[in-house]
Amino acid sequence: MLKALENKILKEGIVLNEEVLKVGSFLNQQLDPSFIMEMGDEIARIYNDEKITKILTIETSGIPIAFAAGTKLNCPIVFAKKTASSNVSGNVYKSSVYSFTHNKTYEIIVPCEYINKNDRVLIIDDFLANGKALLGLIEIVKQADAHLVGCTCAIEKGFQKGGDSLREQGFRIESLAIIDEMSPAGITFRCN
């Protein structure tokens, strides 16, 4: 799967600059369902023995990958909302997440009824750059007093060091593809 994702990034991804990779043709705006299901298969293979009871993601781009993994792991998917809405009431877990893509801080929320201390949680997202989204989701798992099994992202921008920092803090981070360098001239992947 790692090689297939790397090939898909090379074929369809567009490097806008040294920090921005556009993968809208298969992951963010237009979805390649069969390929996303393959990513779900790989995530399920990685975490097969972990007895995961919930998958946690953040809206919006993490949802398809989380759905694919949840289908294979046969567990519910919970997603943190970036904005309050009229259909979310009662007690909620909250965390602040800064989005470099949107240059904005979101207060993400998850109703307390969806994650509890008995849950074994896997966090899934589309990208890992500076690690802010994952840190916000990790904070929600901590607030729920649940057990964090690990975090998986489809694409990690290794040169932005968020994944390395989280690993140094003791978190299990399993990215399906890690980019060490990128520019409009090309992409270099980390060898696993």
C-alpha positions in Angstrom: 0.0 0.0 0.0 2.8 2.4 0.8 4.3 2.1 -2.6 0.8 2.4 -4.3 0.1 5.6 -2.4 3.5 7.0 -3.2 2.9 6.2 -6.9 -0.5 7.9 -6.7 1.0 11.0 -5.2 3.7 11.1 -7.9 1.1 10.6 -10.7 -1.8 12.8 -9.5 -0.4 15.1 -6.8 0.6 18.6 -7.5 3.3 20.3 -5.5 2.2 24.0 -5.3 5.3 24.9 -3.3 7.7 23.4 -0.7 4.9 23.1 1.9 1.6 22.5 -0.1 0.7 19.3 -1.8 -2.6 19.2 -3.7 -4.1 15.7 -3.8 -7.7 16.8 -4.5 -8.0 14.4 -7.4 -8.2 11.3 -5.2 -8.2 12.3 -1.5 -9.5 15.8 -0.6 -12.1 17.0 -3.1 -12.6 14.2 -5.5 -12.5 10.8 -3.9 -11.1 7.5 -5.4 -13.4 5.1 -3.5 -11.6 1.9 -4.3 -8.2 3.4 -3.5 -9.5 4.8 -0.2 -10.8 1.4 0.6 -7.3 0.0 0.0 -6.0 2.5 2.5 -8.6 1.3 4.9 -7.4 -2.3 4.3 -3.8 -1.3 5.2 -4.8 0.6 8.3 -6.9 -2.4 9.4 -3.9 -4.7 8.8 -1.6 -2.4 10.9 -4.0 -2.3 13.8 -5.7 -5.7 13.5 -4.7 -7.0 16.9 -5.5 -3.8 18.9 -9.2 -4.4 19.6 -10.1 -0.8 18.5 -13.6 0.2 19.6 -13.7 3.7 18.1 -12.0 5.7 15.3 -11.7 9.4 15.8 -11.1 11.9 13.0 -11.7 15.5 12.3 -14.1 16.9 9.6 -13.8 16.8 6.6 -11.0 15.1 4.7 -10.3 12.5 7.4 -13.8 11.1 7.2 -13.5 8.9 4.1 -10.2 7.3 5.3 -11.7 6.7 8.7 -14.8 5.2 7.1 -12.8 2.8 5.1 -10.8 1.7 8.1 -13.9 1.5 10.3 -15.5 -0.7 7.7 -12.6 -3.1 7.9 -12.2 -2.9 11.7 -15.9 -3.1 12.2 -16.1 -0.2 14.6 -17.9 3.2 14.8 -16.3 6.4 13.5 -16.6 9.6 15.5 -15.6 12.9 13.9 -14.8 16.2 15.7 -16.8 19.1 14.3 -14.9 22.3 13.6 -17.9 24.5 14.3 -20.7 24.3 16.8 -24.1 23.4 15.3 -27.7 23.2 16.6 -27.6 19.4 16.6 -24.8 19.2 19.1 -25.9 19.8 22.7 -25.1 18.7 26.2 -21.6 17.9 27.4 -18.8 18.0 24.9 -15.1 17.5 24.7 -13.3 20.5 23.3 -9.9 21.3 22.0 -8.3 24.1 19.9 -6.6 23.3 16.6 -4.8 25.7 14.4 -5.1 25.0 10.7 -2.1 26.2 8.7 -4.1 25.5 5.5 -6.9 27.9 6.5 -4.7 30.1 8.8 -7.4 29.8 11.4 -7.9 28.3 14.9 -10.9 26.0 15.3 -12.4 24.8 18.5 -13.2 21.2 17.7 -15.9 19.4 19.6 -17.1 15.9 20.2 -20.2 15.0 22.3 -19.2 13.1 25.4 -21.7 10.4 24.7 -19.6 9.2 21.7 -16.2 8.4 23.5 -15.7 7.1 27.0 -13.1 5.5 29.3 -13.8 2.0 28.0 -12.9 2.9 24.4 -9.7 2.0 22.6 -9.4 4.8 20.1 -7.5 5.0 16.8 -7.1 8.5 15.4 -7.1 8.9 11.6 -6.5 12.0 9.4 -5.6 12.7 5.8 -2.4 14.8 6.4 0.2 15.1 9.2 2.3 18.2 8.9 2.9 20.1 12.1 0.8 17.7 14.2 -1.7 20.3 15.5 -4.8 18.4 14.4 -3.6 15.2 15.9 -2.7 17.0 19.2 -6.2 18.4 19.3 -7.7 14.9 18.8 -5.3 13.4 21.3 -6.5 16.0 23.8 -10.1 14.8 23.2 -9.1 11.2 23.8 -7.4 12.3 27.1 -10.5 14.3 28.2 -12.6 11.1 27.6 -10.1 9.1 29.7 -10.1 6.6 26.8 -7.1 4.6 25.7 -5.3 5.9 22.6 -4.1 3.0 20.5 -2.3 5.1 17.8 -2.6 7.7 15.1 -2.6 7.1 11.3 -2.4 9.6 8.5 -2.5 8.9 4.8 0.3 11.4 4.0 2.9 12.8 6.4 5.0 15.7 5.5 8.1 14.4 7.3 10.1 17.6 6.7 7.6 19.6 8.9 8.5 17.4 11.9 5.0 17.0 13.4 5.1 13.2 13.2 8.7 13.0 14.5 7.7 15.3 17.5 4.7 13.1 18.3 6.8 9.9 18.1 9.3 11.5 20.5 6.4 12.1 22.9 5.7 8.4 22.8 2.7 8.3 20.5 2.4 5.6 18.0 2.2 7.2 14.5 1.7 5.1 11.4 1.6 7.1 8.2 0.9 5.4 4.9 3.4 7.6 3.0 6.0 10.0 4.4 7.4 12.8 2.2 10.9 13.9 3.3 11.2 16.6 0.6 9.0 18.2 -2.0 9.2 21.0 -4.6 7.7 21.6 -8.0 10.7 19.7 -9.3 9.9 16.5 -7.4 9.1 14.5 -4.3 11.3 12.3 -2.1 9.7 9.7 0.1 11.1 8.4 3.4 12.2 4.8 3.2 10.5 2.6 5.7 
